[in-house]
């Protein structure tokens, strides 16, 4: 069922660029910590949809669980326990600082995706 969906792949690339720009250039108290975490859930969604053509209403839930699991791994300092502190790419990808507000942002991003999925289903039904 793997087939490239160009639309979602382009949207993924755009969100990826936005996330990188936020990470590199934005050092505030709202956009970087909150909007960035909301957008990362949407980024992952677009990545999955770019390569997996199976429809699932629960994809936003699965992404929320994945993102929350990564956040919990930060709580347990998985980077330190796996001795990955010197691997910059993995340290950035996994993260190193737990924040329960991040989980709320992932939840908000997932809710946005649930609403988007609902709109898509309603439009297909018309």
GIZIJO-V429540 format. One record per backbone hydrogen bond with DSSP energy under -1.0 kcal/mol. NH is the residue of the N-H (numbers start at 1). CO is the residue of the C=O. E is the energy in kcal/mol with one decimal. If there is no record, write none. Layout:
nh:co:e
NH:CO:E
NH:CO:E
//
This chain:
nh:co:e
5:50:-2.9
9:5:-2.3
10:6:-2.6
11:7:-2.1
12:8:-2.6
13:9:-2.4
14:10:-2.4
15:11:-2.7
16:12:-2.7
17:13:-2.6
18:14:-2.5
19:15:-2.7
20:16:-2.5
21:17:-2.7
22:18:-2.5
23:19:-2.6
24:20:-2.4
25:21:-2.8
26:22:-1.6
34:30:-2.2
35:30:-1.5
36:31:-2.4
38:34:-2.0
39:35:-2.9
40:36:-1.6
42:38:-1.2
43:39:-2.8
44:40:-2.3
45:41:-2.1
46:42:-2.5
47:43:-2.1
48:44:-2.6
49:45:-2.8
50:46:-1.6
51:48:-1.1
52:48:-2.6
53:1:-1.6
59:56:-1.1
62:58:-2.5
63:59:-2.5
64:60:-2.2
65:61:-2.7
66:62:-2.3
67:63:-2.9
68:64:-2.6
69:65:-2.1
70:66:-2.2
71:67:-2.1
72:68:-2.5
73:69:-2.2
74:70:-1.5
75:71:-1.7
76:72:-1.9
77:74:-1.7
78:73:-2.5
81:77:-2.3
82:78:-2.2
83:80:-1.3
84:79:-3.1
87:84:-1.6
88:86:-1.1
91:87:-2.7
92:88:-2.3
93:89:-2.7
94:90:-2.9
95:91:-1.7
102:99:-1.6
104:100:-1.3
105:101:-2.0
106:102:-2.5
107:103:-2.2
108:104:-2.5
109:105:-2.7
110:106:-2.4
111:107:-2.4
112:108:-2.2
113:109:-1.8
114:110:-2.5
115:111:-2.4
116:112:-2.4
117:113:-3.1
118:114:-2.4
119:115:-2.4
120:116:-2.5
121:117:-2.4
122:118:-2.5
123:119:-2.3
124:120:-2.1
125:121:-1.5
//
